Amino acid sequence: MSFRVLICDPLSEEGLTPLKNAEDIEVINTPGMQQEELLEKVNKVDALIVRSQTRISREIVEAAPNLKVIGRAGVGVDNIDLDAATEHGVIVVNAPDGNTISAAEHTMAMLMSLARNIPQAYNLLRKDKWERKAMIGVELKDKTLGIIGLGRIGAEVARRAKGQRMNVIAYDPFLTKEKAEKMGVDYGSVEDVLKTADFITLHTPLMEETRHMINREAFQLMKPSARIINCSRGGIIDEDALYDALVEKQIAGAALDVFEEEPAIGHKLLELDEVIATPHLGASTIEAQENVAVDVSKDIVHILRDGNARNPVNIASVSEEVMDQLAPYFTLSEKLGQFISRLTRGVLEKINIYYAGELVDHQTNPLTRNTVKGILRLHLGSRINEVNAFMAADERGIIINEQKTTHSRGFTNLITVEIQTNEETRSVSGTLLNGLGPRIVKLDQYSVDVLPAGNLVVIRHHDKPGAIGKVGNLLAEDDINIATMQVGRTDLGGHAVMVLTVDKPLEEACTNKISQMEEVRQVHSLQL
């Protein structure tokens, strides 16, 4: 059997070598096609490779009956309709490692250029101005580099910074003090990094939790001499807040490779002398372009021949029979992961998932992947899915255990998710109720009956008369209506838990008022 692979965007010729060397694969290299032309060509191809220019829409997926895999020669897959690909059994792969070195080196180049005013000095020379005093910079030696996000790229930046004899302090949701010590970096919170660092570099995905994480409050924590670098994702920095911080001399400078809206032509930040910028060049090296093409080409060869993928970004196809058996449990499993991950403090170390009742006789691995996805997405964003969740956990040293037991506590089916961190162990159990759908039936040692949806408030408190009423009054003061309430306890007058469903999310001020109650031990406001 032979396969046809259509190249839709310009790629490194050397990067296509794995495809060209495969005798059973025909490579059709026609970059720059318009959507109409692409629609005409896809009906007889088995694989597509794109970069960022070509958009693979649902219409294109549906017009390609033989399509088995879409390869993205790069990291992001925003230009690919993942839902359409998944629905049609098409595997989507990318190349997350190929540009790691290029991105890290670009970060260091921006850091050094920012420290020594290199772009500004060059521009003055272009204007026939020889102004040395105005371009005095700072040394990197003995300065502190703060890294927010110590994944592949962040870790490479840390190694290079230490080579410059910088001190490094880092925050990452999966970083422990022990891991930090092994890497030779200091361990800190986001606040610690912002307060301590002379230079701050961002290497975190853009998602709801990280959008504008560097905001006005963050800039107020920084030293007046601090400089910030963003070669990660536009949107992590609040650009209006950055502009004001620079104008008001709250910080000394910024180096930007990415913006919220690109191209950033005419952006007001580019008018400031304290800002240097490049047009999203983090992965723009000959080597990186070759590496991502090689990685995705190898993956496509493997998938076409035996179905195995190294870097899948959507769910792998499973048999229709298995999907029919598991379909009712997918929502429950993900909600349990989302719920417990938002209640747990500390660095995640282990995930234990227990199946009981009728689930014992089913293939539960897809449900486990779905649960792990729900847990990890809190920190890693939507790029984590059922296929790459295990890989992401393994990269961070998180242990995953799946067990089956006959002890179902009287329920027809039961899923229990237990999370262990370096600070505590928390668990949640859920089931499917006929006609009612997913339900949380146990939180830690407390029995409850909670619909895992909407705006929830989880309060651990002391079982004292009046505690529930006080919470209700505080919510009423903020015009927050309670839709449902569940209270669980084990002993009269001991510890207890209340879970409220409310009509709108709690503001931080309201959460703080509840947490200051004498009876309250812990408050969490979350949305599912």
PyMOL commands that set and color helices and strands:
alter all, ss='L'
color gray80, all
select helices_A, chain A and resi 14-20+35-44+58-62+82-87+100-116+118-126+133-135+152-163+177-183+190-196+216-221+239-247+268-271+286-306+320-341+358-361+365-383+389-395+467-477+508-515
alter helices_A, ss='H'
color red, helices_A
select strands_A, chain A and resi 3-7+25-29+47-50+69-72+91-93+144-148+167-171+186-187+199-202+227-230+253-256+275-277+348-357+399-405+413-421+425-433+437-443+446-450+455-462+482-489+495-502+520-527
alter strands_A, ss='S'
color yellow, strands_A
deselect
rebuild
show_as cartoon
